[in-house]
Amino acid sequence: MTINEIVDHAVASGRNLLFEDEAGALLKAAGIPVNSCRVASDEDEAVQVAKETGFPVALKVRSRTVTHKTDAGGVRLGLADEEAVRLAYRGIMEKVRMIDPESQVTVQPMASPGVELLVGMTTDPQFGQVVAFGLGGTLVELFNDITYRQVPLLKKDATDMINSIKGSAVLKGYRGRPPVDINALTGIILKVSRLVEKEPRIKEIDLNPVFAYPQGMLAVDSRIVVCGNP
Amino acid sequence: MAGTGPVDLRPVFYPKRVAVFGVTNTPDRVGYNVLESILHGGFTGKVYPIHPRHEQVLGCKVYKSLEDVPEPVDLAVICLNQYATVKAVESCGRAGVKGVICNAGGYRETGDVGHDLEKCLIAAAEKYRLPMIGPNTLGMINNDGNFYSTFYPLKIPAGKVSIISQSGGIGLTTIHMAIDEGIGINKFIGVGNCSNLGFADCLDYLENDDSTAVIGVFIEGAADAGRFVRTAGRVARKKPVVVYKAGRLAEADYYTQTHTGSSAGSFQLYRDILHQHGVFTVNSASELVAACKALALQPLPGGNRVGILTHTAGPSVVMIDHLAPAGCVIPPLHEETVSRVKQIIGSDNPPVVLKNPLDAAGLGFSRPTYGGLAEAMLADDNVDLLLAVYCLHKTWELPAIELINAHKKYKKPLIVNFVGNWQGCRADQDFMQNAGVPLYTAPEKTAVAAAALVHYGMRRKGGNDRDD
């Protein structure tokens, strides 16, 4: 499906929040490297997909009503084998079926850890579309080391963002660690800007964390909010 | 401003005939003060005060209504309450007036009822494509046309700096600080609720206003911040724009809402996005005035390398604290400069720190020595602009001529920091600034002035400009 079609489909189904597999497909179509995310409708299919994906995997609930997946007990990480996947599947369903009997799961490979970054986009009532970048992961709220630019961004804006956060040194390699792939990072920031410029029905994007490696980047967790009226 | 195509704002800023609604004989009323402001300011056009029951105010004949005024007016200043203002704007539109200033408050800043009333006011202005300053504004001053229309009657030095302010109080703060700093104001625009003419419209006008060279902006919040920052970025390509954004904390939002009906928005978004568009921002009214002064007086530097000449170390330390985060560097001096400095000060003299900042210590008081050192530093290829610190002294005089001559000879920007009080340096300030060299009495102001020059110097070179 194209970016437009993915948004059309969500809007037509009355959803503002994309399923993570939809978000993944959309980001992939926009050229943003994103962790694979496949849907499984039952326990056997979850195992089958996990085998094809390769262990270890993560299982997450896929439901139009359960939107705070972790809080609802709908996320299980680091599942090493078939048995773990089966147990996790049953555990998730036990928690969420009461809320949404149509719940499915998504299966994702566990990505190897990198420097945790945040790349996002929000629609500000005063400035309109704004791209955000900063250190990601769980410390994001504590340090609030995030910088913003108005869409559309130029390459120099992305470079400036990368250089202007307080934690910029972390990206350039510290205490013997190699620097992260700045080119790839610049690319992701610019692609988010171009994506929302072309598709104004996208209201929010939250890629957190993005794992940054010495070569390449990978958006591990993605959240996209759309709205029928741009 | 709504509507298609730009509306000519020249009649608003350069009116030939002005009507003033709501003039009274009571000196504590806005109508009285606006009329006094216009008369006191030396307006050379015609003024038509309007009030249904008065015959004469401040020696002027008063007309019963706009219809009674014998000729068409360019601008109407409306000093009526919030309800009567709406009707007056409607009558101005019908009569073909080319612009209005609405002083009254009582609109969206007061809540839903006021907001509805403001919508009526906006509709009246838009119906006739009538440009409107305000409502909820101190007013407007055009010093280039001797037109003063604020309800605090003023007469201030004219110059090249124009100010757009959302607040009357900070507007007046800026005006009075500018008087203290010895700089002239070209135009002052109190945009108030920004209901029709907003920040971007005023920036658009000032961009092509030949008498304005530098624009200072005080903003609390704007509904159309996106357009404001884009416009500021574009205008700053042609003439420097300096922005002071207030409302840093969430708590301030309540007060901006009840002040000009605007949400303060995220302070960080403003800061980051103004930076994105290459606009210089400051953190106080005094920084706003300091930055505008240097930009109005000095040429832009060719780079970001700042030389500091002093005979007391502390001010240079304070300056570096401000300069480094603003992207300025304090470069080492050429060996040639160092030998020239040694030659000027001789060998059997008190200790001198032979680097940048150059601390001439006890020798720095001597005018010829100080002037020679300033020349040596300005001659250095590593230095793009020079900050010169000198202390007020009972015996020694500020080396004003020496510094002015050095500036003329090397054509590089020079900012003087006179460590003294306002009264003690006033004469020197006037003397130096008449020669185009800005003088400050606080190292923080000197540093922000230097940072502003460097910012726009780098931008001129494409360092922080945008391609779009």
Interface residues (C-beta under 8 A of the other chain):
Chain A: D124 P125 Q126 F127 G128 V130 T147 Y148 R149 Q150 P152 L154 K156 D157 D160
Chain B: G221 A222 A223 D224 A225 G226 V229 R230 S263 G265 S266 Q268 L269 D272 I273 H275 Q276 H277 R466 D467 D468
